[in-house]
Amino acid sequence: MQEINFTTQDILQKEFKEKRMGTAYDPTDVDSFLHLVIKDYEMFNREISQLRAENEQLSGKVDDLTRQVNARQSVQSNVETSTSQANNSVTNMDILKRLSNLERHVFGSQLDNGANNQKGQDTFSAGSQSGWND
């Protein structure tokens, strides 16, 4: 930003010298013009102050929103990681269920016969102990 050459006081207190009587400017015209310039300077200073305050406020909001976005991204990353882990465990469970169903389908009759033979042997040995063989 460039430096300001004049303040409102510099403009207000500026004195112009007259060189010759017939070629000089009218002091009242110069003063009235300088008063208008001073009013403009004051308005510009107020506007600059207002814009600086607004800029600070908006910068604070940007910082807050940036922190919120970072926090949400962190939470979202954690959720995605948890979801991925949950999906893996569901997938493993599905694989185990499918494997169990496949074993029942392929080996089901053999497994059922083996279980029935075991029951028959248990019944027979229980009957021989009760004296059926006498």
VEXKEDO-431608 format. One record per residue (C-alpha): x, y, z; residue in three letters. Coordinates in steps of 0.5 Angstrom, whole numbers, plus 500, padded with zeros to 3 digits. Each point is the difference from the previous one (the first is absolute). Layout:
! VEXKEDO-431608
XYZala...
! end
This chain:
! VEXKEDO-431608
500500500met503507498gln501505505glu495506501ile503506498asn495505504phe496499506thr493504501thr504505504gln505501495asp495502495ile496505505leu507504502gln503500493lys501508498glu501502493phe504506498lys498505496glu505502494lys497505497arg494504501met496499493gly502492499thr499497507ala494496502tyr494502504asp502498507pro493498502thr499496494asp506496502val498499507asp493498498ser503495495phe505497506leu494499505his497496494leu507496500val500499507ile493497501lys502495494asp506498504tyr496500507glu495495496met505496497phe504499507asn493498503arg499495494glu507497501ile499499507ser493497499gln503495495leu506498504arg495498506ala496496495glu506497497asn503498507glu493497502gln499496493leu507498501ser498497507gly494497497lys505497494val504497506asp494497504asp497497493leu507497499thr501497507arg493497499gln501497493val507497503asn496497505ala494497496arg505497495gln504497506ser493497503val498498493gln507496499ser499497507asn493498497val502497494glu506496503thr494497505ser496499494thr505496497ser502496506gln493498501ala499498492asn506496501asn497496506ser493500497val504497493thr504495505asn493498503met497499493asp505496498ile500495506leu492499499lys501498493arg506495502leu495497505ser494500495asn505497495leu503495505glu492498502arg498499492his507496498val501496507phe493500503gly498493499ser506497502gln500505506leu493498502asp501492499asn506501504gly496504506ala494494499asn506494501asn502504506gln493500503lys499493498gly507497503gln498504507asp493497500thr503493499phe505501505ser495503505ala496494499gly505494501ser502503506gln493500503ser500492499gly497499493trp505496498asn498495505asp
! end
